[in-house]
């Protein structure tokens, strides 16, 4: 059973300074004043009741700044495996960064995973949560073409996941986002999945969304 998240560690990660967090993680007890006396640094493998690690929380709470990515790097270098931990919803820290629209954090997480090897980076990018969605699905939901470009630039095969369920293209069409739909097609080289839930594909979605509206989108022929 994982230890519970330490309130003092969380406070430093979310609102403290980079140097105070660094001091705590590297054993300089003077910076850690949340308790009445000095003690060992709290476990970085602690989680919240929702299964979030410190990396999940930093990715979700912090803004898109160098300070936030710096803190994330500090935590990662002390506990690299946290980058791949999934919470109770199946989300990795990369999912959380995408949901927060934090492209700088997403880029940092991908770079950190690449340090461990291309297979580790690919594994992180292609991890699916409980909804069978990768971080690319989350980026599509957020509506950020920049995030979609980032993710697809590292792994064009993301557009073909999951094997069963709604593809990123299907989701983009349902959300009436023609720009992202075009980006997915172009960066995947045209061999992307059109699949959707309940055995329906992107063409079904386009028809359903256009009924009663003026929304149209062209599906390129392969």
Secondary structure, 3 states (H helix, E strand, C coil): CCCECCHHHHHHHHHCCHHHHHHHHCCCHHHCCCCCCCCCCCCCCCECCCCCCHHHHHHHHCCCCHHHHHHHHHHHHHCHHHHHCCCCCCCCHHHHHHHCCCHHHHHHHHHHHHHCCHHHHHHHHCCCCCCCCCHHHHHHHHCCHHHHHHHHHHCHHHHHCCCCCCCHHHHHHHCCCHHHHHHHHHHHCCCCCCECHHHCEHHHHHHHHHCCCCCCCCCCCC
